Amino acid sequence: MVPELLLCLGLGCAGALSPTCLSAQFRRPGDYILGGLFPFGKDTLNLSMRLEPTPVVCERLNMDGLIWALGMKFAVDEINNSTSLLPGVTLGYDIYDSCFEPLVALQASLMFLTRNDTAGTGILCDSTDCQPRVTAVIGPHKSDLSLVTAKLFSTFFIPQVSYAASSEKLSNAELFPSFYRTLPGDKNVVEAVVQLLNRFGWNWIGTIASDDEYGQGAQELFLTTAGNNNICIAFEGIIPTDVTEPSDKKQLEEAINLINRTKVNIIVLFAYTLSAQALLEQAVKMGLSKRVWIGSQAWMLSDLPTSIPNIQSIGTVLGFVTKTGTVPGFQKYVADLFTSVQQDEFCQQSRELNQLMSTNVLDLQCQECDNISLGDLSFLLSITQVQPVHMAVYSVAYALHRALGCTSKACPKTPIRSWQLLYYMDALPFEVNGQSYRFDQSHSTNTGYKLILWSWKNGILRYLSVGDYKESLHIEESQIQFHTPDQKAPTSECFRHCKPGQVRRVKGFNLCCYDCTDCQENTFWNSEDDSKCIPCLQQQWAPAQSTQCYQRSERFLFWDEPLTIALLVLMSITILLTCLTALLLLRNLQTPLVQAAGAERSLFALLCLALLSLSCCLYVGKPSDTHCAMQEVVHALCLNGCFSTFLIKTLEITLVTEFPSYAPSLLRWVTHRRSWLLIALCLLVQGLLCLCHLYLGPAYLGPDYKSLPKEVLLVCSTKSWAAFALLHSLNGCLALVCFLGTFMVQTPGKKYNLARGITFAILIYFIVWIFFVAIFATLGTVLRPVTQIATILIISLGILVTNYAPKCYIILFKPEMNTVDCFQNSIQEEPEEDSANNKPDPLSPAPQ
């Protein structure tokens, strides 16, 4: 670095108003000439008005281009003064303005191809023998320009080393075998930008590119890499490279409006200096609120964007620039040069040296440089990266050293063709300021990047290094002060990273924007690539937001459950009451009441009720297909045995009350031992119906995986409702006949009505079955077997209470009613032989 005093002295020396001869410093003769292409001018003056093939003129001096050109001049002078690199050999240079226009760069490139001391190119001669005016070319800076010139120079295998062109297209060594560059390709900076976005969790961003090879190429790479890293692109903007036309202004306005509409907080800008300056200037003019701008070396270190009035209002500016070192002695060299170009003697020597070069050249050197002072360059000298230019010159010098076969003392001045340097540039390293470099397979060098922050303090800009990148990104976040009130990184999210157990659900118009949705119950998340939750297997379950499935446990009516115990206690009470009733009737079997109630048939009915109650045990415990089939069959048979005794009594009552004339002849078939034939017939028919039920569609064990979240419910399912109805059809018919035969029967006075007990018992049966069928058909939980048990016990208790409890009450508490007189309208059992001979009045008490 030059001491500040020296710079101040230089500023003082350059303060004169008289023009200098700086424009005469860009051509020097030598044994081997290096061509240079540098952007001295910013704008083309007569490009759109050309009617003849006249040279294109550029205006408005570009300070960066001037400093780069001075860097090449410094490197050549340094090599010429070296006693070890090219001793005894002098390098010359011929530097031209490439402007920002490919046509301008092409004009100078064609001049480089002319043969020595002529204005004609050697296109028609043997390329291996012809030697053009220059041995190698340094530059140009833009990818658009480099793509044009690289095709031209690669045709003749003339080494071309760019110091700023980063397009990935130029990495193709097959298409551009003689193109090299002293910086990484755009692929590296794109990966650095993506890692920066990921570091701060920014996944909803906009990207804007200049309408040129660099901008569109870098943007295309960025879109691909961002998509692979789950970064959503809100918009893809394109801005013009030439902003002189009214339509270009409108295009800039549309880009700013696009930023406002999408409300993104992060904008990645791939553009060269002029395009970036125009966009940022438009953003300031339109009052765009503060954002985070992420840039690249193409505009980050330029003085053009930073010179925009009120540029601080755009927000936070971060960007990656090539990690380069300083060039020792360069600033002193420039300061000395600006002192010298004001001296007449030095200027005269410079013009004489220029006259030694060919005069058949274009007037494309820096025309405005003569009016520049050191003060105009003082700030940029400290920030402009000159080392890539320095490295480019040294790479050619080392290749020339090896091609000539130089020793540490001398180099033979033998003719060297440009194409002969390529082998040495490909295969061997070169050294600059004690550090070794080498071109890789894509003819690039990769020194890594620095992450730069525009840091403003009291209106003065500092380029603050806050991180670096080569293969991975390192950031000193504490040094980054964002534009937000708390100076923390703003958020810019179209989505959030989903947790395990969550999947993405696309939202809005942008397919990469999504919300995170928890996996529902019985589904699970397997990997980040899953776009939807995977259902568990039928025998498995999973809670919400799960990453795996679990085996379901079995659920049925366990023996030790409180509800089961309560039902079993109720069953035991029902069986006990049934047995006590049977015992009471048995002890009073010959009394008129018991005889009128059916005597032994009542005991059989009570036995069926006890078995029916005991069948409740079939509904407890782990079910099986056998258990399921037995449940319905036992229920139907036991109930049929009870209802068949009711049928006998109903027929007796019906014959006596409705058909008294036929009663004496028909009662023998429903009384005494013949009544058991009817009971047996009912049981036989019911048995056949049970067989049909088992054949057509018996109940089966049907695992229920839907009713309970974590368990498989083992319940008996009805296979065929038709078979179910057929099974219970006989009992239903018996119950209907009993109800129709008893509900209208009346008894005179205080006589006991046997029919009323049957009526209420059947009525309870119907009511319970109506509710049972409705509940049983819809209930799918562990309460289903509970419903079946409750139905059985209610029916059993209902029959006991309505039909047998009054009889027990009379026997125990109203023995005076247990007489023949009280049952004169009831049918008592009588000896079969007597009934054949005697035909009593049906309404009179039957003889005992």
Secondary structure in CASP SS format (residue, H / E / C, confidence):
PFRMAT SS
TARGET T0000
AUTHOR 0000-0000-0000
METHOD secondary structure of the structure
MODEL  1
M C 1.00
V C 1.00
P C 1.00
E H 1.00
L H 1.00
L H 1.00
L H 1.00
C H 1.00
L H 1.00
G H 1.00
L H 1.00
G H 1.00
C H 1.00
A C 1.00
G C 1.00
A C 1.00
L C 1.00
S C 1.00
P C 1.00
T C 1.00
C C 1.00
L H 1.00
S H 1.00
A H 1.00
Q H 1.00
F C 1.00
R E 1.00
R E 1.00
P C 1.00
G C 1.00
D C 1.00
Y E 1.00
I E 1.00
L E 1.00
G E 1.00
G E 1.00
L E 1.00
F E 1.00
P C 1.00
F C 1.00
G E 1.00
K E 1.00
D E 1.00
T E 1.00
L C 1.00
N C 1.00
L C 1.00
S C 1.00
M C 1.00
R C 1.00
L C 1.00
E C 1.00
P C 1.00
T C 1.00
P C 1.00
V C 1.00
V C 1.00
C E 1.00
E E 1.00
R E 1.00
L E 1.00
N C 1.00
M H 1.00
D H 1.00
G H 1.00
L H 1.00
I H 1.00
W H 1.00
A H 1.00
L H 1.00
G H 1.00
M H 1.00
K H 1.00
F H 1.00
A H 1.00
V H 1.00
D H 1.00
E H 1.00
I H 1.00
N H 1.00
N C 1.00
S C 1.00
T C 1.00
S C 1.00
L C 1.00
L C 1.00
P C 1.00
G C 1.00
V C 1.00
T C 1.00
L E 1.00
G E 1.00
Y E 1.00
D E 1.00
I E 1.00
Y E 1.00
D E 1.00
S C 1.00
C C 1.00
F C 1.00
E C 1.00
P H 1.00
L H 1.00
V H 1.00
A H 1.00
L H 1.00
Q H 1.00
A H 1.00
S H 1.00
L H 1.00
M H 1.00
F H 1.00
L H 1.00
T E 1.00
R E 1.00
N C 1.00
D C 1.00
T C 1.00
A C 1.00
G C 1.00
T E 1.00
G C 1.00
I C 1.00
L C 1.00
C C 1.00
D C 1.00
S C 1.00
T C 1.00
D C 1.00
C C 1.00
Q C 1.00
P E 1.00
R C 1.00
V C 1.00
T C 1.00
A E 1.00
V E 1.00
I E 1.00
G C 1.00
P C 1.00
H C 1.00
K C 1.00
S H 1.00
D H 1.00
L H 1.00
S H 1.00
L H 1.00
V H 1.00
T H 1.00
A H 1.00
K H 1.00
L H 1.00
F H 1.00
S H 1.00
T H 1.00
F C 1.00
F C 1.00
I C 1.00
P C 1.00
Q E 1.00
V E 1.00
S E 1.00
Y C 1.00
A C 1.00
A C 1.00
S C 1.00
S C 1.00
E H 1.00
K H 1.00
L H 1.00
S H 1.00
N C 1.00
A C 1.00
E C 1.00
L C 1.00
F C 1.00
P C 1.00
S C 1.00
F E 1.00
Y E 1.00
R E 1.00
T C 1.00
L C 1.00
P C 1.00
G C 1.00
D H 1.00
K H 1.00
N H 1.00
V H 1.00
V H 1.00
E H 1.00
A H 1.00
V H 1.00
V H 1.00
Q H 1.00
L H 1.00
L H 1.00
N H 1.00
R H 1.00
F C 1.00
G C 1.00
W C 1.00
N C 1.00
W E 1.00
I E 1.00
G E 1.00
T E 1.00
I E 1.00
A E 1.00
S E 1.00
D C 1.00
D C 1.00
E H 1.00
Y H 1.00
G H 1.00
Q H 1.00
G H 1.00
A H 1.00
Q H 1.00
E H 1.00
L H 1.00
F H 1.00
L H 1.00
T H 1.00
T H 1.00
A H 1.00
G H 1.00
N H 1.00
N C 1.00
N C 1.00
I C 1.00
C E 1.00
I E 1.00
A E 1.00
F E 1.00
E E 1.00
G E 1.00
I E 1.00
I E 1.00
P C 1.00
T C 1.00
D C 1.00
V C 1.00
T C 1.00
E C 1.00
P H 1.00
S H 1.00
D H 1.00
K H 1.00
K H 1.00
Q H 1.00
L H 1.00
E H 1.00
E H 1.00
A H 1.00
I H 1.00
N H 1.00
L H 1.00
I H 1.00
N H 1.00
R H 1.00
T H 1.00
K C 1.00
V C 1.00
N C 1.00
I E 1.00
I E 1.00
V E 1.00
L E 1.00
F E 1.00
A C 1.00
Y C 1.00
T H 1.00
L H 1.00
S H 1.00
A H 1.00
Q H 1.00
A H 1.00
L H 1.00
L H 1.00
E H 1.00
Q H 1.00
A H 1.00
V H 1.00
K H 1.00
M C 1.00
G C 1.00
L C 1.00
S C 1.00
K C 1.00
R E 1.00
V E 1.00
W E 1.00
I E 1.00
G E 1.00
S E 1.00
Q H 1.00
A H 1.00
W H 1.00
M H 1.00
L C 1.00
S C 1.00
D H 1.00
L H 1.00
P H 1.00
T H 1.00
S C 1.00
I C 1.00
P C 1.00
N C 1.00
I H 1.00
Q H 1.00
S H 1.00
I H 1.00
G E 1.00
T E 1.00
V E 1.00
L E 1.00
G E 1.00
F E 1.00
V E 1.00
T E 1.00
K C 1.00
T C 1.00
G C 1.00
T C 1.00
V C 1.00
P C 1.00
G C 1.00
F H 1.00
Q H 1.00
K H 1.00
Y H 1.00
V H 1.00
A H 1.00
D H 1.00
L H 1.00
F H 1.00
T H 1.00
S H 1.00
V C 1.00
Q C 1.00
Q C 1.00
D H 1.00
E H 1.00
F H 1.00
C H 1.00
Q H 1.00
Q H 1.00
S H 1.00
R H 1.00
E H 1.00
L H 1.00
N H 1.00
Q H 1.00
L C 1.00
M C 1.00
S C 1.00
T C 1.00
N C 1.00
V C 1.00
L C 1.00
D C 1.00
L C 1.00
Q C 1.00
C C 1.00
Q C 1.00
E C 1.00
C H 1.00
D H 1.00
N H 1.00
I C 1.00
S C 1.00
L H 1.00
G H 1.00
D H 1.00
L H 1.00
S H 1.00
F H 1.00
L H 1.00
L H 1.00
S H 1.00
I H 1.00
T C 1.00
Q C 1.00
V C 1.00
Q H 1.00
P H 1.00
V H 1.00
H H 1.00
M H 1.00
A H 1.00
V H 1.00
Y H 1.00
S H 1.00
V H 1.00
A H 1.00
Y H 1.00
A H 1.00
L H 1.00
H H 1.00
R H 1.00
A H 1.00
L H 1.00
G C 1.00
C C 1.00
T C 1.00
S C 1.00
K C 1.00
A C 1.00
C C 1.00
P C 1.00
K C 1.00
T C 1.00
P C 1.00
I C 1.00
R C 1.00
S H 1.00
W H 1.00
Q H 1.00
L H 1.00
L H 1.00
Y H 1.00
Y H 1.00
M H 1.00
D H 1.00
A H 1.00
L C 1.00
P C 1.00
F E 1.00
E E 1.00
V E 1.00
N C 1.00
G C 1.00
Q E 1.00
S E 1.00
Y E 1.00
R C 1.00
F C 1.00
D C 1.00
Q C 1.00
S C 1.00
H C 1.00
S C 1.00
T C 1.00
N C 1.00
T C 1.00
G C 1.00
Y E 1.00
K E 1.00
L E 1.00
I E 1.00
L E 1.00
W E 1.00
S E 1.00
W E 1.00
K E 1.00
N C 1.00
G C 1.00
I E 1.00
L E 1.00
R E 1.00
Y E 1.00
L E 1.00
S E 1.00
V E 1.00
G E 1.00
D E 1.00
Y E 1.00
K C 1.00
E C 1.00
S C 1.00
L E 1.00
H E 1.00
I E 1.00
E C 1.00
E H 1.00
S H 1.00
Q H 1.00
I C 1.00
Q C 1.00
F C 1.00
H C 1.00
T C 1.00
P C 1.00
D C 1.00
Q C 1.00
K C 1.00
A C 1.00
P C 1.00
T C 1.00
S C 1.00
E C 1.00
C C 1.00
F C 1.00
R C 1.00
H C 1.00
C C 1.00
K C 1.00
P C 1.00
G C 1.00
Q E 1.00
V E 1.00
R E 1.00
R E 1.00
V E 1.00
K C 1.00
G C 1.00
F C 1.00
N C 1.00
L C 1.00
C C 1.00
C C 1.00
Y E 1.00
D E 1.00
C E 1.00
T E 1.00
D E 1.00
C C 1.00
Q C 1.00
E C 1.00
N C 1.00
T E 1.00
F E 1.00
W C 1.00
N C 1.00
S C 1.00
E C 1.00
D C 1.00
D C 1.00
S C 1.00
K C 1.00
C C 1.00
I E 1.00
P E 1.00
C C 1.00
L C 1.00
Q C 1.00
Q C 1.00
Q E 1.00
W E 1.00
A C 1.00
P C 1.00
A C 1.00
Q C 1.00
S C 1.00
T C 1.00
Q C 1.00
C C 1.00
Y E 1.00
Q E 1.00
R C 1.00
S E 1.00
E E 1.00
R E 1.00
F C 1.00
L C 1.00
F C 1.00
W C 1.00
D C 1.00
E C 1.00
P H 1.00
L H 1.00
T H 1.00
I H 1.00
A H 1.00
L H 1.00
L H 1.00
V H 1.00
L H 1.00
M H 1.00
S H 1.00
I H 1.00
T H 1.00
I H 1.00
L H 1.00
L H 1.00
T H 1.00
C H 1.00
L H 1.00
T H 1.00
A H 1.00
L H 1.00
L H 1.00
L H 1.00
L H 1.00
R H 1.00
N C 1.00
L C 1.00
Q C 1.00
T C 1.00
P H 1.00
L H 1.00
V H 1.00
Q H 1.00
A H 1.00
A H 1.00
G C 1.00
A C 1.00
E H 1.00
R H 1.00
S H 1.00
L H 1.00
F H 1.00
A H 1.00
L H 1.00
L H 1.00
C H 1.00
L H 1.00
A H 1.00
L H 1.00
L H 1.00
S H 1.00
L H 1.00
S H 1.00
C H 1.00
C H 1.00
L H 1.00
Y H 1.00
V C 1.00
G C 1.00
K C 1.00
P C 1.00
S C 1.00
D H 1.00
T H 1.00
H H 1.00
C H 1.00
A H 1.00
M H 1.00
Q H 1.00
E H 1.00
V H 1.00
V H 1.00
H H 1.00
A H 1.00
L H 1.00
C H 1.00
L H 1.00
N H 1.00
G H 1.00
C H 1.00
F H 1.00
S H 1.00
T H 1.00
F H 1.00
L H 1.00
I H 1.00
K H 1.00
T H 1.00
L H 1.00
E H 1.00
I H 1.00
T H 1.00
L H 1.00
V H 1.00
T H 1.00
E H 1.00
F C 1.00
P C 1.00
S C 1.00
Y C 1.00
A H 1.00
P H 1.00
S H 1.00
L H 1.00
L H 1.00
R H 1.00
W H 1.00
V C 1.00
T C 1.00
H C 1.00
R C 1.00
R H 1.00
S H 1.00
W H 1.00
L H 1.00
L H 1.00
I H 1.00
A H 1.00
L H 1.00
C H 1.00
L H 1.00
L H 1.00
V H 1.00
Q H 1.00
G H 1.00
L H 1.00
L H 1.00
C H 1.00
L H 1.00
C H 1.00
H H 1.00
L H 1.00
Y H 1.00
L H 1.00
G C 1.00
P C 1.00
A C 1.00
Y E 1.00
L E 1.00
G E 1.00
P E 1.00
D E 1.00
Y C 1.00
K C 1.00
S C 1.00
L C 1.00
P C 1.00
K C 1.00
E E 1.00
V E 1.00
L E 1.00
L E 1.00
V E 1.00
C E 1.00
S E 1.00
T C 1.00
K C 1.00
S C 1.00
W H 1.00
A H 1.00
A H 1.00
F H 1.00
A H 1.00
L H 1.00
L H 1.00
H H 1.00
S H 1.00
L H 1.00
N H 1.00
G H 1.00
C H 1.00
L H 1.00
A H 1.00
L H 1.00
V H 1.00
C H 1.00
F H 1.00
L H 1.00
G H 1.00
T H 1.00
F C 1.00
M C 1.00
V C 1.00
Q C 1.00
T C 1.00
P C 1.00
G C 1.00
K C 1.00
K C 1.00
Y C 1.00
N C 1.00
L H 1.00
A H 1.00
R H 1.00
G H 1.00
I H 1.00
T H 1.00
F H 1.00
A H 1.00
I H 1.00
L H 1.00
I H 1.00
Y H 1.00
F H 1.00
I H 1.00
V H 1.00
W H 1.00
I H 1.00
F H 1.00
F H 1.00
V H 1.00
A H 1.00
I H 1.00
F H 1.00
A H 1.00
T H 1.00
L C 1.00
G C 1.00
T C 1.00
V C 1.00
L H 1.00
R H 1.00
P H 1.00
V H 1.00
T H 1.00
Q H 1.00
I H 1.00
A H 1.00
T H 1.00
I H 1.00
L H 1.00
I H 1.00
I H 1.00
S H 1.00
L H 1.00
G H 1.00
I H 1.00
L H 1.00
V H 1.00
T H 1.00
N H 1.00
Y H 1.00
A H 1.00
P H 1.00
K H 1.00
C H 1.00
Y H 1.00
I H 1.00
I H 1.00
L H 1.00
F H 1.00
K C 1.00
P H 1.00
E H 1.00
M H 1.00
N C 1.00
T C 1.00
V C 1.00
D H 1.00
C H 1.00
F H 1.00
Q C 1.00
N C 1.00
S C 1.00
I C 1.00
Q C 1.00
E C 1.00
E C 1.00
P C 1.00
E H 1.00
E H 1.00
D H 1.00
S H 1.00
A H 1.00
N H 1.00
N C 1.00
K C 1.00
P C 1.00
D C 1.00
P C 1.00
L C 1.00
S C 1.00
P C 1.00
A C 1.00
P C 1.00
Q C 1.00
END
